[in-house]
């Protein structure tokens, strides 16, 4: 069984940033990719990543991967199915491969909740979006719709109002639930924002791009709206697979608890990116990348201070 100083599970912004730093620390890390690029790979054009004025999310992830590979990171395609502790070592298993590691960084992220409607996946990035800070500026002077009734969706509306000419906020419940300061700011936008309560999106219609959405109840005499974009902001679901397998401590929402250095309750295991709630609801590529760099640095310090912590069994 091949041994690595560090195995990184996940290849989104957090995992690839961790790989870059671990490569610079000469750890020769192995990245088990899973879904390459994570949520970022489907984000469309990103215009708020420092140093890069505009880039497709998939291209950004390819650039980060190339950088990591160029300084010593190794990559393995596949999904991690199981992680076990074996004394002071960790055994990581995919469907085809099995490796041993002295340390592990989990960076499998948190999936944005989707509406789970037919055609939703096909139109993602083609009018259907999940990141208003990434994609909102693309719709200057356009009409957009936002699904969600919480504070994040209201923040999204306030952000989109800087670009869009008109915004529909579609809320499943009877009222909007947001922090007063954000709700008041939205109210000041006046007729630019139309709040549609007790309503759900039932269909997403379009072939090559979003054409219209179908509502669960009539609004102004029609069940249909034709926004240029539909933003979905209905929360996140952190990955719980390895939390349950290893007994990692998590908060009530399922996010892994860490200290300021991204260390978990299990020595040698670190977490980066959206698996944690380190920055609360603010989840961006730049924050995920920052946490990845911290986790890699902590893993390096752990390995350096524990020489021979995991003896190879090759």
N, C-alpha and C positions, 0 to 999 in steps of 0.2 A: 504494500500500500504506500503510495507516494506521500511524502511529508512536505508541508509548507509551513513557513513561519506564520503566515497570515492568509486566511481565506476570507474573501469579501463576497457576500451573498447579495446580489443585486447590481444592476448596471445602469441605474439612473444617475442623476447629477450627484447624489451623495456617494454612491458606490464608486463612480468613476473618479470623483475628486479624491476619495480615500485611496484609490489605486495610484493616482498621480503622486500623492504624498508618500505612500508606502514604497513606491518605486524609488523615489528620491532618498528614502531612508535605507535603500538596498535590502529591503525585505523580500524581494522577488514574490510579491503576492499573487495569489490565484483569484481571479474574479469569475464566479459562476454566474452567468449572465441572466438567466431567466428570460423575461421579456426585455429585449435590448432597449435601453433609453427610458424605460418606465413611462410615466405620464408625459414627460417632456417630449418624447418622440412623436406624440400626436398633438402637440400644442399649436401647430401652425407657426406663423412668424412670431419670433420673440424679439422685442425691441428694448427690453430693459435689463439685459445681462451686461454688466459693466465691461466696457472695452470693446463690445461688438454692437454697432448701431442697430443691425437687424440681421436675423438669421433664422432659418427654419429650425424648429426644435430637434428634428431628426439629425440635421447637419451639425448642430451644436454637440449632440451626443457623440456623433462620429468623430468630431474633432477632439473631444475629451478622451475618447477611447484610444485614438491614434497617439495622443500625447502620453497616455499611461503606458501603452504598449512599447513606446519608444524609449522609456526609461525603466524597463524591466518587469512590467506587469504581464502575467500570463492570463489567458482567457479560455474558458471552457463553456461551451454551449450546453444548455440543459436547465432543468428546474430542480432545485434542491427539494428532496422529498422527506429527508430525515436528518436530524443532527443529534448526536449522542455524545455524552461525556464518557471518556474512557480514562479514568484516573485523572491526570492533569492535561490530557489531550482531548481534542474534539474530533469526532469522526463525522464527516459530511458525506451524505449519499445522494446521488442523483439516480435516475433510472438505469444508467449505463456505467457510472463511475463511482468510486469511493476513495476519498482522500482523508488524510489526517492533518490536523493543524494545531499549532501552539496557541493560536488566538483566532477569533472570528469577529468580523464586523457584519452585522445585519443591516442592510440598507434596502429592504424590500418595499419600503414606502407605505403610503396609505392611498387607497383608491378613492377617487372622487365618486360619490354615489351618482349613478346614472338613472335615467328615467326608465330604462329597460323597455324601450319601445322599438318596434320594427323600424328599420331604416336609420336608427340613431347612430349606430356604429359607422354605417356607410357614409353618413353626412358629417361625421366628426371632422372638424377642420375645414368644412365646406359650408359653413353657416351655423353649425352646431358647435358650441365651445364650452369649455369648463374652466377657463382661466381668463377672467375679464381684464386683469392687469396685462396679460400677454396679448390678447387679441382685441380688446376694446378699441384701441386707437385705430384699428383697421376700418372702423365703421364711422368715420367722420361724416357728419351730415346725414346719416342714415337712421332708419327706425329699427330698434332692437327690442327684444323681449328678454326678461330675466325670470327664471323660475326659482322660487324659494321665498320663504317668509321670515327668515331669521336675520340676525345682525349682519352676517357676511353678505347676504343678498342685498341688503340695504346699502352697505358700503359699496357693493358693486354698482348699484344704481347711481350712487353719488359720483363714482368714478366715471362711469359711462356717460353721465350727463355732460362731462367736459368735451365729449366728442359727438355723441349721437344727437340727432335733432328731436327724437321722440323715443320714449321708453315705456314699455308695458311691464309691470311687475305682477306676475301671476302667482297667487298665494293659495295654497290648498286649504288653509284654515280660515277661521273667521276674522282674524286680525293679524297685523304685522307685529312680530316680536323682535324688537331691536333696541339697542342702547338709545336712550333719549336724545343724546347729542347727534347721533347719526340719523335718527328718525326725523328730528327737527330740521336737519340740513336737507333731507329729502323733501320735506314739506315745502321748504322755501323755493324748491324748483318749480312749484306751481303746476300748470297744465302740461308741462314737459313730461311729467310722469303720470301715467294712468295706472292706478292700483286695481287689480281685478281679484276680489276675494272669493273664497269658497269655490275655487276653480282649479282644474288640473289639465295638463296637456295630455290628450288622448292619442294623437297621431302626429307624426312628423312627415311631411310630404315633400318630395323632391327626388330628382334623379341625379344630376351631376352637382346640384347645390340645393340648399334649402329654398323651398318655394312658399310653403305655408305651414301653419300648425292648426290642428283641430282641437277645440276646447271641450270640456265636459259640460259646459252650460253656455248659453248665449251671452254675448257681450255686444251691446248696441245692436241687438237684433240678428246677430250672426254667430255661428259656431266657429268661424274661421278668422284667423289673423294672418297677415302676410308680412312679417318682419324680415329685414335683411339678415338678421342673426338671432339665434336663440342661445342664451347663456344659461347654464344649469348650475345652480349654487345651492345644493341641498345636503351639504356635509361630506364627511370623509368616513371611510371604514379602514382603520389600521389593520395591517396584516397580523393575525393572531396565531399563525401556524406554529412558529418556534417559541412563542410565549408559552403555549400549552405544553409543547414537547419538553422544554428545558426548565420550566418553572420560573421564567423571568417575571419579575414584579412589574405590574402595570397599573395604570390609574383606572378610575371607573369607566372611562371612555375606551379603554383598550390600548392606550398608548403606553409604550415601554418607559418605565421610570429609569432615569439616569442621573448621575451627578453632573457637575459642570464640565467634566472631561469625557462625557459620553460613556462612562463605565456603568455597567448594570450590576445587579446583585450577585452575579456569577463572575468570579475572577477570570479574566481572559476573554470575556464577551463584551463587545461594545456595540452601540447602535447609533446610526446616523440618519439624518433626513426625516421624512414624514412618519416614520415609525414612532417618533417621539413627539411630544407637544411642546418642545423647547421654546418655540416662539409663538405659542398659542395658535390661533387660527391663521396666522400669517405664514403661508407655505409657498415659497418661491424657489427657483433654481439656485439663486444666489445664497439663500439661507441653507438649503440642502447641501450645497457645495461647501459652505463654511463648516457645517457639522461633520461632513465627511473628512475634512482636513484635520479637525480636532480629534475625531475617532482614530484616524491613522496615526497621529502623533501619540495618542495614549497607548495604542497597541504597540508601537515601537518602544515606548518607555517601559511597558509591561514586559515585553520580550527581553529587552536589554537588562532589566533588573532581575530577571528570573532565568539566567542561562541554564540550558538543559531542562527547562520546565516540561518539555514533551520530547521524550527520546524517540527517535525514528524506529519503527519496527520493520523497516524494509529487510 
